[in-house]
Amino acid sequence: MTTKEATSLRLTRMIQAEPATVFDAWTQPEHLKKWSAPEGLDVDIAEVDLRVGGSYRIRMEAPDGGHHTAVGEYREIHRPHRLSYSWKWMEAGNDHYDTLVTVEFHDRGGATEVVLTHELFPDAEIADKHNEGWTSCLDRLKGLFTS
């Protein structure tokens, strides 16, 4: 495994909805609150200024009352095909690096293949923790569209 591979991750999910619908679920606060935290956490704040250069903030709340807050800036917005944004944790100890998230929404005839790439992690251990978190989030997103 190369260093680049060790410090990035790529996940895919097939979602039973049109790309525009899935894109909106990824970019609208009322939808982000339903899925944009790993299982066991809730999103209590989701703020989105959806424009290139605009910012977002997603605050996840743990059962013990602790918080994890992700913030960043939108780099690319091509609805409903592609979204790219920086990602940074606000909490002390995790606030010393920025990463990059790119999400592609591929039309698969009534369904959407979501391809998430998260890169520029400082080390493989942090990338692995994000892999666990994103896996849970994507499962929750998929569940929104499963009857």
N, CA, C and O atoms as a GROMACS GRO file, in nm:
protein
  588
    1MET      N    1   0.085  -0.119   0.000
    1MET     CA    2   0.000   0.000   0.000
    1MET      C    3   0.088   0.124   0.000
    1MET      O    4   0.179   0.136   0.082
    2THR      N    5   0.062   0.214  -0.091
    2THR     CA    6   0.142   0.337  -0.097
    2THR      C    7   0.096   0.434   0.011
    2THR      O    8  -0.012   0.419   0.068
    3THR      N    9   0.178   0.533   0.036
    3THR     CA   10   0.143   0.634   0.136
    3THR      C   11   0.013   0.705   0.097
    3THR      O   12  -0.073   0.728   0.182
    4LYS      N   13  -0.001   0.738  -0.031
    4LYS     CA   14  -0.123   0.805  -0.075
    4LYS      C   15  -0.246   0.719  -0.047
    4LYS      O   16  -0.347   0.770   0.000
    5GLU      N   17  -0.236   0.589  -0.074
    5GLU     CA   18  -0.349   0.500  -0.047
    5GLU      C   19  -0.376   0.488   0.102
    5GLU      O   20  -0.491   0.480   0.144
    6ALA      N   21  -0.271   0.488   0.182
    6ALA     CA   22  -0.287   0.473   0.326
    6ALA      C   23  -0.350   0.596   0.390
    6ALA      O   24  -0.410   0.587   0.497
    7THR      N   25  -0.337   0.710   0.324
    7THR     CA   26  -0.388   0.833   0.382
    7THR      C   27  -0.510   0.886   0.306
    7THR      O   28  -0.541   1.005   0.313
    8SER      N   29  -0.578   0.797   0.235
    8SER     CA   30  -0.703   0.834   0.170
    8SER      C   31  -0.796   0.714   0.173
    8SER      O   32  -0.753   0.601   0.197
    9LEU      N   33  -0.922   0.739   0.148
    9LEU     CA   34  -1.017   0.629   0.143
    9LEU      C   35  -1.117   0.655   0.032
    9LEU      O   36  -1.139   0.768  -0.010
   10ARG      N   37  -1.177   0.546  -0.014
   10ARG     CA   38  -1.277   0.553  -0.122
   10ARG      C   39  -1.385   0.451  -0.089
   10ARG      O   40  -1.357   0.333  -0.071
   11LEU      N   41  -1.508   0.500  -0.082
   11LEU     CA   42  -1.623   0.415  -0.049
   11LEU      C   43  -1.731   0.435  -0.155
   11LEU      O   44  -1.745   0.544  -0.210
   12THR      N   45  -1.806   0.331  -0.182
   12THR     CA   46  -1.918   0.342  -0.275
   12THR      C   47  -2.044   0.282  -0.212
   12THR      O   48  -2.037   0.190  -0.130
   13ARG      N   49  -2.157   0.336  -0.252
   13ARG     CA   50  -2.288   0.283  -0.211
   13ARG      C   51  -2.384   0.304  -0.327
   13ARG      O   52  -2.377   0.402  -0.400
   14MET      N   53  -2.475   0.209  -0.343
   14MET     CA   54  -2.583   0.224  -0.439
   14MET      C   55  -2.705   0.269  -0.360
   14MET      O   56  -2.749   0.202  -0.266
   15ILE      N   57  -2.760   0.383  -0.398
   15ILE     CA   58  -2.874   0.443  -0.330
   15ILE      C   59  -2.994   0.438  -0.426
   15ILE      O   60  -2.981   0.475  -0.543
   16GLN      N   61  -3.107   0.394  -0.376
   16GLN     CA   62  -3.226   0.380  -0.460
   16GLN      C   63  -3.302   0.512  -0.471
   16GLN      O   64  -3.414   0.527  -0.421
   17ALA      N   65  -3.239   0.608  -0.537
   17ALA     CA   66  -3.299   0.739  -0.563
   17ALA      C   67  -3.221   0.804  -0.676
   17ALA      O   68  -3.108   0.765  -0.705
   18GLU      N   69  -3.282   0.902  -0.740
   18GLU     CA   70  -3.218   0.975  -0.848
   18GLU      C   71  -3.101   1.059  -0.794
   18GLU      O   72  -3.103   1.100  -0.678
   19PRO      N   73  -2.999   1.084  -0.878
   19PRO     CA   74  -2.884   1.163  -0.833
   19PRO      C   75  -2.920   1.299  -0.771
   19PRO      O   76  -2.859   1.337  -0.671
   20ALA      N   77  -3.015   1.371  -0.828
   20ALA     CA   78  -3.051   1.502  -0.771
   20ALA      C   79  -3.105   1.489  -0.629
   20ALA      O   80  -3.077   1.573  -0.543
   21THR      N   81  -3.180   1.384  -0.605
   21THR     CA   82  -3.236   1.361  -0.471
   21THR      C   83  -3.125   1.328  -0.371
   21THR      O   84  -3.126   1.378  -0.258
   22VAL      N   85  -3.031   1.246  -0.412
   22VAL     CA   86  -2.920   1.209  -0.324
   22VAL      C   87  -2.828   1.329  -0.302
   22VAL      O   88  -2.781   1.352  -0.190
   23PHE      N   89  -2.803   1.405  -0.407
   23PHE     CA   90  -2.722   1.527  -0.394
   23PHE      C   91  -2.786   1.621  -0.292
   23PHE      O   92  -2.718   1.677  -0.206
   24ASP      N   93  -2.917   1.638  -0.301
   24ASP     CA   94  -2.988   1.725  -0.206
   24ASP      C   95  -2.978   1.672  -0.064
   24ASP      O   96  -2.965   1.750   0.031
   25ALA      N   97  -2.984   1.541  -0.047
   25ALA     CA   98  -2.970   1.482   0.087
   25ALA      C   99  -2.832   1.512   0.144
   25ALA      O  100  -2.815   1.519   0.265
   26TRP      N  101  -2.734   1.530   0.057
   26TRP     CA  102  -2.596   1.558   0.099
   26TRP      C  103  -2.573   1.706   0.126
   26TRP      O  104  -2.474   1.742   0.189
   27THR      N  105  -2.664   1.792   0.080
   27THR     CA  106  -2.636   1.936   0.087
   27THR      C  107  -2.743   2.019   0.158
   27THR      O  108  -2.725   2.140   0.173
   28GLN      N  109  -2.851   1.960   0.201
   28GLN     CA  110  -2.956   2.035   0.269
   28GLN      C  111  -2.960   1.999   0.417
   28GLN      O  112  -2.968   1.881   0.452
   29PRO      N  113  -2.955   2.100   0.503
   29PRO     CA  114  -2.945   2.075   0.647
   29PRO      C  115  -3.049   1.978   0.703
   29PRO      O  116  -3.016   1.892   0.785
   30GLU      N  117  -3.175   1.991   0.659
   30GLU     CA  118  -3.279   1.904   0.715
   30GLU      C  119  -3.253   1.757   0.683
   30GLU      O  120  -3.294   1.669   0.759
   31HIS      N  121  -3.187   1.730   0.572
   31HIS     CA  122  -3.153   1.592   0.536
   31HIS      C  123  -3.024   1.548   0.604
   31HIS      O  124  -3.015   1.435   0.652
   32LEU      N  125  -2.924   1.635   0.610
   32LEU     CA  126  -2.798   1.602   0.675
   32LEU      C  127  -2.819   1.559   0.820
   32LEU      O  128  -2.749   1.471   0.870
   33LYS      N  129  -2.915   1.621   0.887
   33LYS     CA  130  -2.942   1.586   1.026
   33LYS      C  131  -2.988   1.442   1.044
   33LYS      O  132  -2.977   1.386   1.153
   34LYS      N  133  -3.040   1.381   0.937
   34LYS     CA  134  -3.092   1.244   0.944
   34LYS      C  135  -2.986   1.136   0.926
   34LYS      O  136  -3.007   1.022   0.966
   35TRP      N  137  -2.871   1.171   0.865
   35TRP     CA  138  -2.776   1.064   0.833
   35TRP      C  139  -2.628   1.099   0.851
   35TRP      O  140  -2.545   1.008   0.852
   36SER      N  141  -2.593   1.225   0.866
   36SER     CA  142  -2.454   1.267   0.855
   36SER      C  143  -2.376   1.257   0.985
   36SER      O  144  -2.301   1.348   1.022
   37ALA      N  145  -2.394   1.146   1.054
   37ALA     CA  146  -2.316   1.111   1.173
   37ALA      C  147  -2.319   0.960   1.185
   37ALA      O  148  -2.418   0.897   1.147
   38PRO      N  149  -2.213   0.901   1.236
   38PRO     CA  150  -2.213   0.755   1.253
   38PRO      C  151  -2.326   0.710   1.348
   38PRO      O  152  -2.373   0.786   1.432
   39GLU      N  153  -2.366   0.586   1.332
   39GLU     CA  154  -2.468   0.526   1.418
   39GLU      C  155  -2.432   0.550   1.564
   39GLU      O  156  -2.317   0.532   1.604
   40GLY      N  157  -2.530   0.590   1.643
   40GLY     CA  158  -2.509   0.618   1.785
   40GLY      C  159  -2.488   0.766   1.814
   40GLY      O  160  -2.494   0.807   1.930
   41LEU      N  161  -2.465   0.845   1.711
   41LEU     CA  162  -2.451   0.990   1.726
   41LEU      C  163  -2.567   1.057   1.654
   41LEU      O  164  -2.624   1.001   1.560
   42ASP      N  165  -2.601   1.176   1.698
   42ASP     CA  166  -2.705   1.256   1.632
   42ASP      C  167  -2.644   1.386   1.582
   42ASP      O  168  -2.550   1.438   1.642
   43VAL      N  169  -2.697   1.437   1.472
   43VAL     CA  170  -2.656   1.569   1.423
   43VAL      C  171  -2.751   1.671   1.484
   43VAL      O  172  -2.870   1.672   1.453
   44ASP      N  173  -2.698   1.756   1.571
   44ASP     CA  174  -2.784   1.857   1.632
   44ASP      C  175  -2.773   1.992   1.561
   44ASP      O  176  -2.860   2.077   1.576
   45ILE      N  177  -2.665   2.013   1.485
   45ILE     CA  178  -2.650   2.135   1.407
   45ILE      C  179  -2.600   2.098   1.267
   45ILE      O  180  -2.501   2.026   1.254
   46ALA      N  181  -2.668   2.146   1.165
   46ALA     CA  182  -2.623   2.132   1.027
   46ALA      C  183  -2.647   2.266   0.959
   46ALA      O  184  -2.761   2.309   0.942
   47GLU      N  185  -2.539   2.331   0.922
   47GLU     CA  186  -2.547   2.462   0.856
   47GLU      C  187  -2.476   2.451   0.721
   47GLU      O  188  -2.366   2.396   0.712
   48VAL      N  189  -2.539   2.503   0.617
   48VAL     CA  190  -2.486   2.490   0.481
   48VAL      C  191  -2.501   2.623   0.407
   48VAL      O  192  -2.610   2.678   0.399
   49ASP      N  193  -2.390   2.672   0.352
   49ASP     CA  194  -2.391   2.785   0.259
   49ASP      C  195  -2.339   2.728   0.127
   49ASP      O  196  -2.220   2.736   0.097
   50LEU      N  197  -2.430   2.670   0.050
   50LEU     CA  198  -2.395   2.590  -0.067
   50LEU      C  199  -2.361   2.678  -0.187
   50LEU      O  200  -2.445   2.708  -0.272
   51ARG      N  201  -2.235   2.718  -0.190
   51ARG     CA  202  -2.178   2.793  -0.302
   51ARG      C  203  -2.027   2.772  -0.294
   51ARG      O  204  -1.974   2.749  -0.185
   52VAL      N  205  -1.960   2.779  -0.406
   52VAL     CA  206  -1.815   2.767  -0.404
   52VAL      C  207  -1.759   2.877  -0.314
   52VAL      O  208  -1.788   2.995  -0.335
   53GLY      N  209  -1.680   2.838  -0.216
   53GLY     CA  210  -1.629   2.932  -0.117
   53GLY      C  211  -1.717   2.943   0.005
   53GLY      O  212  -1.676   3.000   0.106
   54GLY      N  213  -1.838   2.888  -0.002
   54GLY     CA  214  -1.928   2.886   0.112
   54GLY      C  215  -1.885   2.780   0.213
   54GLY      O  216  -1.808   2.690   0.181
   55SER      N  217  -1.934   2.793   0.333
   55SER     CA  218  -1.892   2.702   0.439
   55SER      C  219  -2.008   2.613   0.484
   55SER      O  220  -2.125   2.637   0.452
   56TYR      N  221  -1.971   2.512   0.561
   56TYR     CA  222  -2.070   2.425   0.625
   56TYR      C  223  -2.020   2.394   0.766
   56TYR      O  224  -1.901   2.408   0.796
   57ARG      N  225  -2.111   2.352   0.850
   57ARG     CA  226  -2.077   2.305   0.984
   57ARG      C  227  -2.175   2.195   1.019
   57ARG      O  228  -2.296   2.211   1.008
   58ILE      N  229  -2.120   2.083   1.062
   58ILE     CA  230  -2.202   1.970   1.107
   58ILE      C  231  -2.153   1.932   1.246
   58ILE      O  232  -2.038   1.891   1.264
   59ARG      N  233  -2.241   1.947   1.344
   59ARG     CA  234  -2.205   1.911   1.481
   59ARG      C  235  -2.277   1.783   1.520
   59ARG      O  236  -2.400   1.775   1.516
   60MET      N  237  -2.198   1.684   1.557
   60MET     CA  238  -2.250   1.554   1.598
   60MET      C  239  -2.248   1.546   1.750
   60MET      O  240  -2.150   1.585   1.815
   61GLU      N  241  -2.356   1.494   1.805
   61GLU     CA  242  -2.366   1.484   1.951
   61GLU      C  243  -2.365   1.338   1.992
   61GLU      O  244  -2.441   1.257   1.938
   62ALA      N  245  -2.280   1.304   2.087
   62ALA     CA  246  -2.269   1.169   2.141
   62ALA      C  247  -2.370   1.152   2.256
   62ALA      O  248  -2.415   1.251   2.313
   63PRO      N  249  -2.404   1.029   2.289
   63PRO     CA  250  -2.498   1.004   2.400
   63PRO      C  251  -2.451   1.065   2.533
   63PRO      O  252  -2.534   1.100   2.617
   64ASP      N  253  -2.320   1.078   2.553
   64ASP     CA  254  -2.268   1.135   2.678
   64ASP      C  255  -2.268   1.288   2.677
   64ASP      O  256  -2.222   1.351   2.772
   65GLY      N  257  -2.318   1.348   2.567
   65GLY     CA  258  -2.324   1.493   2.557
   65GLY      C  259  -2.205   1.555   2.489
   65GLY      O  260  -2.205   1.676   2.463
   66GLY      N  261  -2.102   1.476   2.459
   66GLY     CA  262  -1.985   1.527   2.389
   66GLY      C  263  -2.019   1.562   2.244
   66GLY      O  264  -2.117   1.512   2.188
   67HIS      N  265  -1.938   1.648   2.185
   67HIS     CA  266  -1.963   1.692   2.048
   67HIS      C  267  -1.840   1.671   1.960
   67HIS      O  268  -1.727   1.675   2.006
   68HIS      N  269  -1.867   1.649   1.833
   68HIS     CA  270  -1.765   1.640   1.728
   68HIS      C  271  -1.816   1.730   1.616
   68HIS      O  272  -1.924   1.706   1.560
   69THR      N  273  -1.740   1.833   1.582
   69THR     CA  274  -1.787   1.931   1.484
   69THR      C  275  -1.695   1.934   1.363
   69THR      O  276  -1.576   1.962   1.374
   70ALA      N  277  -1.754   1.904   1.245
   70ALA     CA  278  -1.681   1.911   1.119
   70ALA      C  279  -1.718   2.041   1.049
   70ALA      O  280  -1.835   2.078   1.042
   71VAL      N  281  -1.616   2.109   0.998
   71VAL     CA  282  -1.638   2.234   0.924
   71VAL      C  283  -1.554   2.230   0.797
   71VAL      O  284  -1.458   2.154   0.786
   72GLY      N  285  -1.592   2.313   0.702
   72GLY     CA  286  -1.514   2.322   0.581
   72GLY      C  287  -1.571   2.420   0.483
   72GLY      O  288  -1.666   2.493   0.511
   73GLU      N  289  -1.511   2.420   0.366
   73GLU     CA  290  -1.547   2.512   0.260
   73GLU      C  291  -1.573   2.434   0.132
   73GLU      O  292  -1.499   2.342   0.098
   74TYR      N  293  -1.678   2.472   0.062
   74TYR     CA  294  -1.711   2.406  -0.065
   74TYR      C  295  -1.613   2.450  -0.172
   74TYR      O  296  -1.589   2.569  -0.192
   75ARG      N  297  -1.556   2.351  -0.242
   75ARG     CA  298  -1.459   2.377  -0.348
   75ARG      C  299  -1.521   2.363  -0.487
   75ARG      O  300  -1.494   2.443  -0.576
   76GLU      N  301  -1.606   2.260  -0.504
   76GLU     CA  302  -1.673   2.234  -0.631
   76GLU      C  303  -1.818   2.196  -0.604
   76GLU      O  304  -1.846   2.119  -0.512
   77ILE      N  305  -1.908   2.250  -0.683
   77ILE     CA  306  -2.049   2.214  -0.674
   77ILE      C  307  -2.102   2.199  -0.815
   77ILE      O  308  -2.116   2.298  -0.888
   78HIS      N  309  -2.130   2.077  -0.854
   78HIS     CA  310  -2.185   2.048  -0.986
   78HIS      C  311  -2.307   1.958  -0.967
   78HIS      O  312  -2.302   1.838  -0.991
   79ARG      N  313  -2.417   2.019  -0.922
   79ARG     CA  314  -2.539   1.945  -0.895
   79ARG      C  315  -2.592   1.885  -1.024
   79ARG      O  316  -2.599   1.958  -1.123
   80PRO      N  317  -2.628   1.762  -1.029
   80PRO     CA  318  -2.630   1.660  -0.924
   80PRO      C  319  -2.517   1.559  -0.938
   80PRO      O  320  -2.533   1.444  -0.896
   81HIS      N  321  -2.403   1.598  -0.996
   81HIS     CA  322  -2.299   1.501  -1.030
   81HIS      C  323  -2.178   1.496  -0.938
   81HIS      O  324  -2.120   1.389  -0.918
   82ARG      N  325  -2.140   1.609  -0.881
   82ARG     CA  326  -2.014   1.611  -0.806
   82ARG      C  327  -2.016   1.723  -0.702
   82ARG      O  328  -2.072   1.830  -0.724
   83LEU      N  329  -1.954   1.693  -0.588
   83LEU     CA  330  -1.942   1.787  -0.478
   83LEU      C  331  -1.805   1.767  -0.416
   83LEU      O  332  -1.764   1.653  -0.393
   84SER      N  333  -1.735   1.874  -0.387
   84SER     CA  334  -1.604   1.864  -0.324
   84SER      C  335  -1.594   1.974  -0.218
   84SER      O  336  -1.635   2.087  -0.240
   85TYR      N  337  -1.537   1.937  -0.103
   85TYR     CA  338  -1.525   2.032   0.006
   85TYR      C  339  -1.413   1.993   0.101
   85TYR      O  340  -1.378   1.875   0.113
   86SER      N  341  -1.358   2.093   0.168
   86SER     CA  342  -1.257   2.066   0.271
   86SER      C  343  -1.329   2.014   0.396
   86SER      O  344  -1.449   2.035   0.414
   87TRP      N  345  -1.253   1.945   0.481
   87TRP     CA  346  -1.307   1.885   0.603
   87TRP      C  347  -1.206   1.905   0.714
   87TRP      O  348  -1.088   1.871   0.700
   88LYS      N  349  -1.253   1.961   0.825
   88LYS     CA  350  -1.166   1.982   0.940
   88LYS      C  351  -1.247   1.965   1.068
   88LYS      O  352  -1.362   2.009   1.075
   89TRP      N  353  -1.188   1.900   1.166
   89TRP     CA  354  -1.254   1.887   1.296
   89TRP      C  355  -1.219   2.009   1.380
   89TRP      O  356  -1.106   2.058   1.377
   90MET      N  357  -1.317   2.059   1.455
   90MET     CA  358  -1.296   2.178   1.538
   90MET      C  359  -1.239   2.145   1.676
   90MET      O  360  -1.177   2.231   1.739
   91GLU      N  361  -1.261   2.025   1.724
   91GLU     CA  362  -1.219   1.991   1.859
   91GLU      C  363  -1.067   1.985   1.870
   91GLU      O  364  -0.998   1.940   1.779
   92ALA      N  365  -1.016   2.032   1.984
   92ALA     CA  366  -0.873   2.032   2.010
   92ALA      C  367  -0.816   1.891   1.993
   92ALA      O  368  -0.878   1.792   2.032
   93GLY      N  369  -0.698   1.885   1.936
   93GLY     CA  370  -0.633   1.757   1.912
   93GLY      C  371  -0.657   1.706   1.771
   93GLY      O  372  -0.575   1.632   1.717
   94ASN      N  373  -0.768   1.745   1.712
   94ASN     CA  374  -0.799   1.705   1.575
   94ASN      C  375  -0.806   1.824   1.482
   94ASN      O  376  -0.843   1.809   1.365
   95ASP      N  377  -0.770   1.942   1.530
   95ASP     CA  378  -0.790   2.064   1.453
   95ASP      C  379  -0.664   2.111   1.380
   95ASP      O  380  -0.658   2.226   1.336
   96HIS      N  381  -0.566   2.025   1.367
   96HIS     CA  382  -0.439   2.066   1.308
   96HIS      C  383  -0.422   2.024   1.162
   96HIS      O  384  -0.316   2.046   1.103
   97TYR      N  385  -0.524   1.964   1.102
   97TYR     CA  386  -0.511   1.924   0.962
   97TYR      C  387  -0.644   1.941   0.889
   97TYR      O  388  -0.751   1.928   0.949
   98ASP      N  389  -0.636   1.970   0.760
   98ASP     CA  390  -0.752   1.977   0.671
   98ASP      C  391  -0.743   1.859   0.576
   98ASP      O  392  -0.635   1.819   0.533
   99THR      N  393  -0.859   1.803   0.542
   99THR     CA  394  -0.865   1.697   0.444
   99THR      C  395  -0.962   1.740   0.334
   99THR      O  396  -1.023   1.847   0.342
  100LEU      N  397  -0.975   1.657   0.232
  100LEU     CA  398  -1.059   1.690   0.118
  100LEU      C  399  -1.156   1.575   0.093
  100LEU      O  400  -1.116   1.459   0.083
  101VAL      N  401  -1.284   1.609   0.081
  101VAL     CA  402  -1.390   1.513   0.051
  101VAL      C  403  -1.442   1.544  -0.089
  101VAL      O  404  -1.474   1.659  -0.121
  102THR      N  405  -1.449   1.441  -0.173
  102THR     CA  406  -1.510   1.454  -0.305
  102THR      C  407  -1.615   1.346  -0.317
  102THR      O  408  -1.588   1.228  -0.293
  103VAL      N  409  -1.735   1.386  -0.356
  103VAL     CA  410  -1.845   1.291  -0.371
  103VAL      C  411  -1.895   1.298  -0.515
  103VAL      O  412  -1.924   1.406  -0.567
  104GLU      N  413  -1.904   1.182  -0.577
  104GLU     CA  414  -1.958   1.172  -0.713
  104GLU      C  415  -2.091   1.099  -0.705
  104GLU      O  416  -2.106   1.004  -0.629
  105PHE      N  417  -2.187   1.145  -0.785
  105PHE     CA  418  -2.321   1.088  -0.788
  105PHE      C  419  -2.347   1.039  -0.931
  105PHE      O  420  -2.377   1.119  -1.020
  106HIS      N  421  -2.336   0.908  -0.953
  106HIS     CA  422  -2.350   0.850  -1.087
  106HIS      C  423  -2.490   0.792  -1.106
  106HIS      O  424  -2.536   0.711  -1.026
  107ASP      N  425  -2.556   0.836  -1.212
  107ASP     CA  426  -2.689   0.786  -1.246
  107ASP      C  427  -2.679   0.642  -1.293
  107ASP      O  428  -2.606   0.611  -1.387
  108ARG      N  429  -2.751   0.555  -1.227
  108ARG     CA  430  -2.753   0.412  -1.262
  108ARG      C  431  -2.895   0.368  -1.292
  108ARG      O  432  -2.940   0.263  -1.245
  109GLY      N  433  -2.967   0.450  -1.371
  109GLY     CA  434  -3.100   0.413  -1.415
  109GLY      C  435  -3.201   0.402  -1.302
  109GLY      O  436  -3.254   0.294  -1.277
  110GLY      N  437  -3.228   0.511  -1.236
  110GLY     CA  438  -3.323   0.513  -1.126
  110GLY      C  439  -3.257   0.500  -0.989
  110GLY      O  440  -3.322   0.520  -0.886
  111ALA      N  441  -3.130   0.467  -0.988
  111ALA     CA  442  -3.052   0.459  -0.865
  111ALA      C  443  -2.929   0.548  -0.882
  111ALA      O  444  -2.898   0.592  -0.993
  112THR      N  445  -2.860   0.571  -0.773
  112THR     CA  446  -2.740   0.653  -0.776
  112THR      C  447  -2.626   0.576  -0.712
  112THR      O  448  -2.637   0.528  -0.599
  113GLU      N  449  -2.517   0.565  -0.785
  113GLU     CA  450  -2.394   0.512  -0.726
  113GLU      C  451  -2.319   0.632  -0.667
  113GLU      O  452  -2.278   0.722  -0.739
  114VAL      N  453  -2.302   0.630  -0.536
  114VAL     CA  454  -2.230   0.735  -0.465
  114VAL      C  455  -2.086   0.687  -0.447
  114VAL      O  456  -2.062   0.579  -0.392
  115VAL      N  457  -1.991   0.768  -0.493
  115VAL     CA  458  -1.850   0.737  -0.475
  115VAL      C  459  -1.790   0.849  -0.391
  115VAL      O  460  -1.782   0.964  -0.435
  116LEU      N  461  -1.748   0.815  -0.272
  116LEU     CA  462  -1.691   0.912  -0.179
  116LEU      C  463  -1.540   0.889  -0.170
  116LEU      O  464  -1.495   0.777  -0.145
  117THR      N  465  -1.465   0.994  -0.191
  117THR     CA  466  -1.319   0.990  -0.173
  117THR      C  467  -1.285   1.094  -0.067
  117THR      O  468  -1.322   1.211  -0.078
  118HIS      N  469  -1.215   1.049   0.036
  118HIS     CA  470  -1.172   1.140   0.143
  118HIS      C  471  -1.020   1.124   0.152
  118HIS      O  472  -0.971   1.014   0.176
  119GLU      N  473  -0.947   1.233   0.132
  119GLU     CA  474  -0.802   1.222   0.120
  119GLU      C  475  -0.728   1.330   0.199
  119GLU      O  476  -0.788   1.422   0.255
  120LEU      N  477  -0.597   1.315   0.202
  120LEU     CA  478  -0.504   1.406   0.268
  120LEU      C  479  -0.500   1.389   0.420
  120LEU      O  480  -0.468   1.484   0.492
  121PHE      N  481  -0.532   1.269   0.468
  121PHE     CA  482  -0.519   1.243   0.611
  121PHE      C  483  -0.372   1.243   0.650
  121PHE      O  484  -0.287   1.205   0.570
  122PRO      N  485  -0.339   1.287   0.773
  122PRO     CA  486  -0.199   1.290   0.814
  122PRO      C  487  -0.138   1.151   0.834
  122PRO      O  488  -0.016   1.136   0.826
  123ASP      N  489  -0.222   1.049   0.860
  123ASP     CA  490  -0.168   0.914   0.875
  123ASP      C  491  -0.278   0.809   0.851
  123ASP      O  492  -0.397   0.842   0.845
  124ALA      N  493  -0.237   0.685   0.839
  124ALA     CA  494  -0.328   0.576   0.807
  124ALA      C  495  -0.428   0.550   0.921
  124ALA      O  496  -0.542   0.512   0.894
  125GLU      N  497  -0.388   0.569   1.045
  125GLU     CA  498  -0.478   0.546   1.158
  125GLU      C  499  -0.598   0.640   1.153
  125GLU      O  500  -0.711   0.597   1.177
  126ILE      N  501  -0.575   0.766   1.124
  126ILE     CA  502  -0.684   0.863   1.114
  126ILE      C  503  -0.772   0.831   0.993
  126ILE      O  504  -0.894   0.842   1.002
  127ALA      N  505  -0.711   0.792   0.882
  127ALA     CA  506  -0.789   0.752   0.764
  127ALA      C  507  -0.879   0.634   0.798
  127ALA      O  508  -0.995   0.631   0.756
  128ASP      N  509  -0.827   0.538   0.872
  128ASP     CA  510  -0.906   0.420   0.909
  128ASP      C  511  -1.025   0.456   0.998
  128ASP      O  512  -1.134   0.401   0.981
  129LYS      N  513  -1.005   0.548   1.092
  129LYS     CA  514  -1.116   0.593   1.177
  129LYS      C  515  -1.225   0.661   1.094
  129LYS      O  516  -1.344   0.641   1.119
  130HIS      N  517  -1.184   0.741   0.997
  130HIS     CA  518  -1.281   0.806   0.910
  130HIS      C  519  -1.352   0.704   0.820
  130HIS      O  520  -1.470   0.719   0.788
  131ASN      N  521  -1.281   0.600   0.781
  131ASN     CA  522  -1.343   0.494   0.702
  131ASN      C  523  -1.459   0.432   0.782
  131ASN      O  524  -1.566   0.408   0.726
  132GLU      N  525  -1.438   0.406   0.909
  132GLU     CA  526  -1.544   0.352   0.995
  132GLU      C  527  -1.661   0.449   1.004
  132GLU      O  528  -1.777   0.409   0.991
  133GLY      N  529  -1.632   0.576   1.025
  133GLY     CA  530  -1.738   0.676   1.037
  133GLY      C  531  -1.817   0.692   0.909
  133GLY      O  532  -1.940   0.693   0.911
  134TRP      N  533  -1.747   0.704   0.797
  134TRP     CA  534  -1.816   0.719   0.669
  134TRP      C  535  -1.897   0.595   0.633
  134TRP      O  536  -2.006   0.606   0.577
  135THR      N  537  -1.844   0.478   0.665
  135THR     CA  538  -1.918   0.354   0.637
  135THR      C  539  -2.054   0.358   0.706
  135THR      O  540  -2.156   0.327   0.646
  136SER      N  541  -2.053   0.397   0.832
  136SER     CA  542  -2.179   0.406   0.907
  136SER      C  543  -2.269   0.516   0.850
  136SER      O  544  -2.390   0.495   0.836
  137CYS      N  545  -2.213   0.631   0.818
  137CYS     CA  546  -2.293   0.740   0.762
  137CYS      C  547  -2.357   0.699   0.629
  137CYS      O  548  -2.476   0.723   0.608
  138LEU      N  549  -2.280   0.637   0.542
  138LEU     CA  550  -2.334   0.596   0.412
  138LEU      C  551  -2.444   0.490   0.428
  138LEU      O  552  -2.540   0.489   0.351
  139ASP      N  553  -2.428   0.403   0.525
  139ASP     CA  554  -2.534   0.306   0.552
  139ASP      C  555  -2.662   0.376   0.598
  139ASP      O  556  -2.772   0.338   0.559
  140ARG      N  557  -2.646   0.479   0.680
  140ARG     CA  558  -2.763   0.556   0.725
  140ARG      C  559  -2.827   0.631   0.609
  140ARG      O  560  -2.950   0.636   0.599
  141LEU      N  561  -2.745   0.689   0.521
  141LEU     CA  562  -2.797   0.757   0.403
  141LEU      C  563  -2.877   0.658   0.316
  141LEU      O  564  -2.988   0.688   0.273
  142LYS      N  565  -2.818   0.544   0.291
  142LYS     CA  566  -2.885   0.442   0.210
  142LYS      C  567  -3.019   0.404   0.272
  142LYS      O  568  -3.118   0.384   0.201
  143GLY      N  569  -3.023   0.394   0.404
  143GLY     CA  570  -3.145   0.358   0.475
  143GLY      C  571  -3.258   0.458   0.458
  143GLY      O  572  -3.375   0.422   0.470
  144LEU      N  573  -3.224   0.584   0.430
  144LEU     CA  574  -3.328   0.685   0.409
  144LEU      C  575  -3.412   0.654   0.285
  144LEU      O  576  -3.527   0.696   0.275
  145PHE      N  577  -3.353   0.581   0.191
  145PHE     CA  578  -3.419   0.554   0.064
  145PHE      C  579  -3.458   0.409   0.046
  145PHE      O  580  -3.496   0.368  -0.063
  146THR      N  581  -3.451   0.332   0.153
  146THR     CA  582  -3.489   0.192   0.149
  146THR      C  583  -3.622   0.177   0.220
  146THR      O  584  -3.639   0.224   0.332
  147SER      N  585  -3.716   0.110   0.154
  147SER     CA  586  -3.848   0.096   0.218
  147SER      C  587  -3.856  -0.025   0.305
  147SER      O  588  -3.959  -0.052   0.366
   0.00000   0.00000   0.00000
